[in-house]
Amino acid sequence: MLISSIFITSFLALHVVAEPEMYAHPRPDPFTKWIFWKVQPTLIYYLLTEPNSYVDWTNKIDQFLQEYTQQNCDNTTIQSTDQKSCNVDLSSFGPCTKENHYGYNRGAPCIFLTLEKVENWVPEFYDDVNDLPDGMPNSTVDYIKTQSSEELSLNHIWVSCEGDSAFDVENVGAIEFFPAPYFGNQFFPYKNQQNYLSPVVAVQLKRPILGVVLNVRCNAWAKNIHHNKEKRIGTIVTPVRVLLLSNTDKELFEEILKMESRLIARRGTNIWKLHEKYVVTPILTSNLKQLLTNIDKLDVELLQKICAILDINAIEVRGAREILPDKAGKDPSFILRGLYRHPSLLVHNCLANSFMTIDADFNVKLYAGQNVQNGDVVSYNYAQLLLGTKERRSQLEKLKNFICNCKRCMDPSELGTFIGSVQCPACQQGLCSFMESRIWICENCNEIADTKKVETLLDEAKQSLSSLNEDLYEIQQWIDKYSTLLNSKHWIVLDAKQILAGLLKVQCGNDKSAPMKMLKKKLELYDEIVPIIKTLRPGLSKMLGIALYEHHLSITQVAQKNFDAGNITEEILLEQLLRAEAILKDSISNLVFEHKTTPEGQLCKHALVNLKDLRALIEQVKAMEKKKQETVSVKKTVQVRQKGKKSKNIQKK
C-alpha cells in the first residue's frame, strides 16, 4: 500500500506501507525517520513553471532507472530462477521518459512503483474474475475483466492507484499505468539472484487539479498480500479529532458545526458516497460513541456535515515546522490543509480583494490586496486564476459545492481577456465565449458554436500539450497552431506560454552569451502574461509578484544585450533599466508579505538583492551618459572657439 500526497504547482509526498512493501520513486535524500503507524513520508516539492525546482527529482528518477536494462521475458510463467532474473524494458514506460522529464514539466508527474525484495516469496494471484477482493477499486476490477474476456493471462500482481479520500477521488484526475497496472509474474520468486532488480510500474497522474493537496493511494493485489484496513485510518483521523472536541472544547466544536457545509447540495453525490464508505461507516461501526459523551446523536448527518465542513472550509497551509529535518539540517516546506475559524468566513470571489500568508508556525495573516472601503465584503479567491470561467466554476463546484456568480464569471469576455474563449468556426473573426446558459456564442456574429465540437477541441488541446517534449520549437509550433484555433490569450495557450517561458529562463539564465532571439522571446511572453494577470487579479498577489520578477529580468537582459551589441545608446539603455527597476519594485511590493520560508519569500529576498545591483548599474549608466554629454559639450566648445579664431583671422586679413 502506498499513499502519495500531491500538490502541483507542484508537491508530492509519498508514504510507503505495503506487504511486501511497495516503494515510490523518486525518493528524497536520507532524512530523520518520523514514525507514525510505521509510515515514513517522502516529500517532493516543485513549482510547475520553474524547471530548476523539479530537476533534482527527475535526476533521482534517472539514477533509479540507471540500473535497469532491457531483457525480454514471457509473461505466462514464473521465470526467475536461482541463476537468472528478468529485467525491465525501459521503453515500455510510455510518456514517463527522461526525454519528457517524466511529466514533471507539464504538471503530469510520473511515479515509479517497485516491490520490496522478499526472498522465496511466491505471489498467489487473483486469476478468477469471480473471486476478486471487496476492496479492489472498480477501475482495477474492470481492467481484469477486460483481460479475462480477451483470454489474456491473469497471473499478475495487480496494481491500483486512486484518490485516498472523497475529496482526492474528485480531484486527482485520470491515472495511467505503464506498461500495465500489474507486476508481471516473471519476476518471482526472488532467490537472491545476481543482478536481480525489482519489477517496476510507472504511474502517471494525467491532469491532477492544481493548487490543492491530493492524496493518492496505491495497492498491490495478490492473495498473500494482506491489506490492513486499519491503515486507512488516516482518512478518518481529522473527523474524529473534530468529534473529540465535543469533550475537550465544546464551544469550539459548536463553532465548527456552524461553518458552511452545503450538505443539501452534496447529498447523494459521489463524494457523499465515498465519505460514507471510508469515514461514516467505520466510525458508526466502532465504539467511538462511548467516548463522545457530549454528543446527543452520532449519526450519518453529523458525520457527513463534518466531512463537508472540512472539504469546503480547509485551506492550503505551508510552513517550515521542524518535523522532518533533512540531512543538511534545514526544514522542508510542508503543504497541508488547515481549518481556521476566521478565514473560513471569507466568501469566494474570482476578483478577490484580499490574500493570505502563512508563517512557519501555520499562523494565517490576511491582507488587503487592494483598497477595501468601509462596508465592503472581504473576499478570497479559492479558484485558479488562469482558468476559464467554465473550468473555474467546475473546480469550485467540486471543491466548494457552489457556482460562482462574481463579476468575472458573469462576463463572457472575462474582463476583456477572453481567456476562456475560442475562435468562432462560423465567421473566423470573433471569439465564442461560454455563456451562463452553458452554450458558446460568438461576440462578433452571434452564431452558436457546437458545444460538443468545442469540448472536443479543448480536450485535444489539453491532451496534445501534455504530450509535448521539452523542445522550444515544438512548443512554439503548438502555440502558433492553438493561438489560431483557440485564441492567443486562451488559458491553455497561456499554460504553454508559461512552460515555454520557463524553458527559456533555464536556457538563458544570466548568461550574457544567450541568443538574443531567445531573450526577446522570453520578454515577449512576459509582455503578454503580466497584463492578463493584472486584469484578472487586481491588487497584490504572489502570482503577479513572480511574473513581474521574471519580467524585469527579461527587460534587463535584452537591454544590456542590445547595448553591448551597439544597437542602442546609453540613453535608451537607461530608459529600459529604469523601467525594469519600477517593475522589480512592484514585484517586491507583491511578495514582501510572504513568509521567508516559502518559495515566494525566498524570491522576495533575491529581488531585494537584485534591486540593489540594478540601482548600482543604473548609476553606472547615468555616469556614462553624463560623461558622454560632457564630452559632446567640450567638442562643441572647441568647435566654437575654432570658428571664432577663423573669423578673427579673416578680419585681420
N, C-alpha and C positions, 0 to 999 in steps of 0.2 A: 504494500500500500504506500502511495506517495502522494503528498499534498503539495501543490505549488501555489504560492500566493503571487499574483501578478499585478503589477501596476505599470501601465505604459502611458507614460511619457518616458520611460518605462521602468518597471520594477518587477523583479522576480524573487520569490522566497520559496525555497524547496525544502520540504520536511519529509524525511525518509523513515518509514516504519513498516517494513514488509517482512514476510516469511515465505520463501527465502528472501532476504532483504533486497529491495529494489532501490537503485541509486539513480540520481538525476545528474546530468552534466549539461552545462558547465558547473563546476563546483568551485567554491571560493578557496582562498589560501587557508591553511590551518588556523583555527581560532579556538579560543577557550570554549569548551563544551558547556552548553546550557541544558541541563537535564529537566525535562518536563514531560512526564509519562514516557521517558526514554525517547523523546523527539528532539532531533538536532536540526535547527533551522539552517538553511542555506540561503543567503541573501544575494540577489543580483539586482543592481540598480543602474539604469541608464536613461538618458534623455534621447528621445527619438530623433531630434534634429541635430544632435551632437555626436557625429561618428566617433570622435575620440573617447566618448563616455562608454561606448559598448565594445571597443576594440579589445579590452582586456578579456571580456567574456568570450568573444569569438576566437581569440588566441588560445584560451583554455580549451575550447572545443577542438581546435586544431591539434593541440597537444594530446588530448584524449584520443582522437581518431588516428593519430600517427602510428600507433602500434598495429592498427588493423590492416590486413592485407586481403586481397581478393582470392577466394578459393571457392569454386562451385561445389555445392553439396545437395544431394537429393533430399527433399522434404518428407519422404514417405517412411523412412525407417530411422531408428536411432543409430547414429553412425559414429559418435565419439567413442573411441576405443582407448586402450591403455597407451597405444603408440601414436594415434592420430587424433587431431581435433579439427573441427570445422571453423572457418573464419568468416568474416563478414564482408559482403560485397559493398564497397563504399559508393558505387554508382547507383545503388538501389534506394538512396535517401531522397529522391525527387528534388524539390527545391531547397532542401536542407543541406546545402553545399557551401564550401568555402567561397566559391565564386559569387554566391548570392548572399554572403555574410550571414548565412543561416537564418535569414529573415529578420534579423535584428534591426537592420536599417529601415525597414518598412513597417515596424510595429507588428510583425507576424513572426515572433520568435520561435525557434526550434529548441526543443529539449530532448536530450538523448537518454533513454532509459536502459539500464543494464540490470542483470540479476547477480546477486552475490554468489560466489563460488561455494557450493556446499558439496563436499566430497561424497561421491557414491549416491547422491540424491537423484532418484529417477521420478519424473513427473507422472502423475496419474491424470490422464486427460479427460476433459469433458467432451466426449466424442459422440454424444447422443443428444439430439436436439430436444428430446422429450425428458431429458434429465439434466437440466441446467439449473444452477442455484438461484434462489429467490432474489438475492441482492445484486445479481448481474444487471447492468444497465440495459435498457431496451435496445440501444444502438448496437451493443455487442451481440445481444441475442439475435437481432435481425441479420447481422453480418454472418453469424454462424449458420443460420438457417439458409442464407444465400449460398454459402459454401457447400452445405449439405445438398441443396437442390441441384447444384452443378456437379455433384458427385466428386467434390474435391476433398482432400484429406482434412480430418478434424483433429488430428493428433498434434495439437499445439498447446502451448501455454498462452491463453488469450490475454490480451492487454486492453484495458478500458481506461478512459480519462473523461471526467465530467466535472461540472461545477460542484463544489463541495456543499454549498448551501443553496437555498432557493434563489437568493439574490445572485449568486455566482452563476447558476444554471441559466438565468435570464440574460446574463450579460457577457458570458465568456465567448460566445460566438462559436463558429464551426471549428472542429478539431479534426485534423487529418493525420493518419499514421503512415509511415514509410519504413520498409516496403509494404508492410501489412500490420494489422493490430494483433500480432502474436509473436512469441518467441518460438522459433522452429525446433522440432524435436531432435534435429540432427546435432544439437549442441549438448545433449545429455546422454549419459551421466558424465559429470566431471570426475576424473580419476587422477588428478594431479598430472595430466599430460603436459609434456613440454610445449611451450608456446601457446597454451590454451588461453583463449580470450572469451570473455562473457558475450552472449548474444546481445544485440543492440536493436532497439526500435526508436526511430525518430518520430517525435510528436510535434506537429506544428499547430499553433493557435492562429487561425487564418485571419480573423478580424476581431480581436477582443475589444470591448468598449474601452475608450481611453479615459484616464483621469480618475479611476476608481480602483480600489483594491479588490482583486479577484482571487479566489482560491480554487485550484483545480486538483481533484483527487484522482489518482491513477492506481489501478489494481492489477495484479497478475492473478489469473484464474486457472487453477488446477485443483483436483480433488484433494490433494495433500498439501495445498496451500490454504492455511486456515485464517480466515478474516475475523479479527476480534472486533465485534460490533461496538464494544466499549470504546475503541479507539476513535469512533466517530463522535465521541462525547464533546469534542471541541466545538461542534455545531451548536450545542445547547448550553455551553458554559455561560455566555453572556445573558441569555434569557433567564437562566437560573440565578445568576447574580442579581438581576433586577428583582426577581421574586423574593430573594433573601433580604432585600432592602426593607421588605414589609416587617421584618423582625428587628432590624438594626436602625433603620431611619424611615419611619412610616411617612413622615412629611415629604421626604424626597421621593419615596415610592409613589405617593399620590400625585406629586408634581409631574413625574414621568408619565403617569397614566393620562394626564391632561394634554400631553403633546399630540400633535397631528398624527392620525393613523389611517384615515381614509379607508376604513375597514369595509364599508359597503362596496366600494369600487373594487376591492381585492377579492371579495368573496367568490369562491368557485374558480378563480383563475389558477393558472399553472403554479404560480408562486405560493398560493394558498395551499394547494395540494402537497407541494414539496415541504412546506413548513409542517404540515400535518404529519407527513411521513417521518421527518427527521427531528422534529422538535416536540410537537404536540403529543403524539402517541407515546414516545419514550418517557416524557415527563409524567403523563397521566397514568402510565402503567408502572411507574416507580413508586417508592414510598416517600417521595418528597413532601406530599401533603401533610405528613405527620410533623414536619419541621416548620411548616408555614401556618403557624397558629393565628396570625392576624389577617389571614385571607379567608373570607367567608365562603367563596365559591371558586375553586380552582377548576376551570373548565376550558373547553375549546376556544370560546370567545375571548377570554382573558389572555390566553397564551398567543392566539393569533394577533391580538391587539399589541402585545409586547413585541412580537416579531415585526409587525408593521411599523411600530414606532422606531425600532432600531434601524430598519431598512430606510425609512423616509428621512429621519432626523440626524442620523450619524453623519459626520463629515470627515473628510480626509485630514489626518494629522501626521506631521512629520517632525521628528526631533532627533536628538542625539543622546539618548539615555545610555548609561553605562550598563548595557545588558550583555552585549557580545563584543567586547573589545577585540580588535584584530591583533595580529602579531606585532604590528607597529605601535600598538597602544592607543590607536585612535578609535573614536566611537563612530560606528557606521550609522547612517541615517536610516530611520525606520519609517515606513509609510503604513499607517494603521487607520482605523476608523474609530472615532470617539464620539460619545454622546455628551453634549453640553447643554446646560439649561438655556442660556440666553441666545446663543447662535441658532438654536432650533426654532426660535420665534421669527427669524428672518424670513420674509416672503421672497419667492424667486422672482427675478426679472432678468431677461436677457440683456437689458441695458442697466445693470445694477449700479447703484451709487455708493457701494461700499466694497471693501475687500478685507480678507483676514490674513493675519500672520500667526505662526505658532512657534513658540520658543522651544528650547531643548528640554524643558520640563512639561511640555504639552499644554502650556497656558496659551489661550487664544486671545488675541488682541484684534479688535475691529476698528478699521479706519475708514473715514470718508474718502472715497475715490474721486469725488467731485463735490462741488458746493451743495450742501444739504440745508434747505431752509426750514425754519420752524414750521412744524406740521407736515413735512414731507415724510413719506413712508420710507424707512431704511430697507433696502433690498440687497439681495446677494444672488450671484449667478451660479446655479448648480449645473449648468449645461456647458458643453464645449463651445467655445467662442466661434471657431472657424468651421461650423457646420451649417448646412442649410436649414431652413425652418422645418421642413418635413423630418429631417434626421434629428434635430434638437427636440422636437415635440415627441418623437418616438422614444428618444432617450429618457426624457423626463417622465413620460408615461410609464416606462418600465421601472425607472429608479424611484420616482416620487409619486406615481399614481395620479398625475393631473396633467391637463392640457394647458399650456401657457398661452395667454392672450395679450401679451405685452405689445408695446408699440412696434417693435421689430417683427414679432410673429404675425401681426395683423397687416403688415406692409408687404405686399407681394415682391417688391423690389428689394426688400431688406435694407432700407435707408439708402437706396440708390446703388448698392454694391452688386446686386444681382448674384450674390454668392451661391444661391441655390437654383438659379435659372439655367435653362438650356436653349440652344439655338432653335428657332422656330423652323420646323420642316416645311411649312407652307410658304412663307414669304422670304425666308432665308435672310431677313433683315433684322427682325425683332427677336426678343427673348421670351420664351414661355416660362411663366412663374407658377409655382404651386399655390393654389388658392385655398381659401377657407373651406370651400365646397369639395376639396380634395380632387380638383381637376387642374390641368395645366393649360393656361390661356396666354396667348401672345400679346404683349403690350403694344405691338405695332399694328397687327392686322386683326386682332381679337379672335383668331382661329383657336379652336380647342384641339390640343395635341392628343394623340392616342396614348392614354396612360400606360398601357402595357408596353408600348414601344419605348416610352421614356424610361420606365423602370428597367427594361432590358438594357438600354444604352448605359444607364448609371451602373448597373451590375457589371456590365462588360468593362466599363472604365475602371471600376474598383479592382476587378479581377486582373486586368491587364497591367495595372500599376503595380500590384503586389507581386507580379511575376517578372518585373524588370530586373536586369542586372545593374550593378553599380557602375554604369557606363554613362559618362556625360553626354555623349552623342545620342545614345539610345533614349535617355530620359528627355533630352531636348526634343527629339523626334516625337515622343509621346505627347509632350506639352504642346507642340505645334499642331498635332492632329486633334487633340481633345479641346484645345482652345477654340477650334472651329466648331466641333460637334457639340460641345457644351457652351462654354464661354471662357475667356481668359481669366476671369475672376471667380470661376466656379470653385467650390470648396475642394473638390477632388483635384482639380488642376493646381490649386494652391498647395495641396499636400505634396504634389510632385515638385512644385517650385521650391518648397521648403527642403525637400530631400536634395534637390539639385544645389541649393544654396549651401547646405551642409557639406556636400561633397566638395564644392568649390572652396569652402573655407579650409577644409583639410589640405587640399592640394595647393592652395595659395599660401596659407599660413601667414607668417610675417616675412616670407622670403621675397626680397626685392627683385629676384630674378623671375618671379611668377609671370607668366604671359599676360600681357595687357588685355588680351581678349577674354581671359578668364576673370580678371579683376573687374572689367567693365560689366561682364555678365552678372557677376555677384552683386555689383552695385545696382544694376538694372532690376534684379529680383527684389532687393530690399526697397527700392524706389516704388515698386508695386505693392509689396506686402504691408509696409508701415502705414500708408494712408487707410488701407482697409481695416487694420486693427484699430486705428484711431477713431474711425467712424463707428465701428461695432462695439468698441469698449471705451466710451468717452471717460476721461479722467485717468487716474493712476491704475496701473495693473502690471503684474510681473511679466506677462507676455509681451506687453509693449516695451517694458524696460529691456528685455533680452533682445528684441528686434532692433531697438534703437542703438544698442551697443554694437551689434553687427553692422548696422547701417553706417555708424560713424567710422568704423574700421575700414569699410569699403571706400568711403569718400576719401579718407586719408591716404589709403594705398594708391588709389587711382591718381589723386592729385600729385603725390610725390613721384610716381612713375612718369607722369606726363612732364613734370618739371625737370626730372633727371634727363629725359629724352629731348629737352629743349622745345617742347610743344606748347608750353605756357610760360608766362612771365611770373616774376615774384609777386606781382600784384594779384594775379589770378590765383596763384598758389595760396597766398594769404587769405583771399576770399573763401576758398574751399576749406582751408584749415579752420577758419572762424566758424564756418557752417558746421563742420564736424564737432567743434567744441560745444556749440549750442545743443547739438543732438546728444552728445555724450552727457552733458549736464542734465538734459531731460531724462536720459536713461537712468542716471543716478537718482533723480527725484522719484522715479518709479520703483527703484529697487532698494532704496535706503531703509525702508521699514522691514525688510526681510531679515530673519534671524541669521546671524553669522554662520550657523552650522548648516544651513540649507544651500543647495547649489546656487540659488539666486543671491543669497547673502555673500557667498564667495565671489560671484561675478561682480557684485557691487564693490567689493574690496579691490578687485582688479581694475574696475572702471575708475576708481579714485586715483590709483597709481597712473593709469593711462592719461587721466586728465592733467595730472602734474607734468607728465612727459610732453603731452600735446601743447600745453601752455609754454613750456620751455622752447619747443620747436617754433611756435608762433612768434616768440620774442626773437629767435634767431632770424626768421624770415623778415620780420619787421626791421631788424638791424641791417639785413642785406638790402632791403628795399630803400632804407634811409641812405645807406652808403651809396647805392646806385644813383639816387636822386641828387646827392651831394656831388657825385662825380659829374653828372649831367650838368649841374649848376655851374661847376668850375669850368667845364668845357665851354659853356655858353659865355661865361665871363671873359675867358681867354679870347674867344672869337670876337666879342665886342671890342676888347682892347686892341686886337689886331686890326679890326676895321677902323678904329679911331686913329691908329698910327698911320695907316694907309691914307686916311683923309688928310692928316697933317702934312704928310709928305707931298701930297698933291698940291696943297695950298702953298707950300714953300716953293715948289717948282713954278 
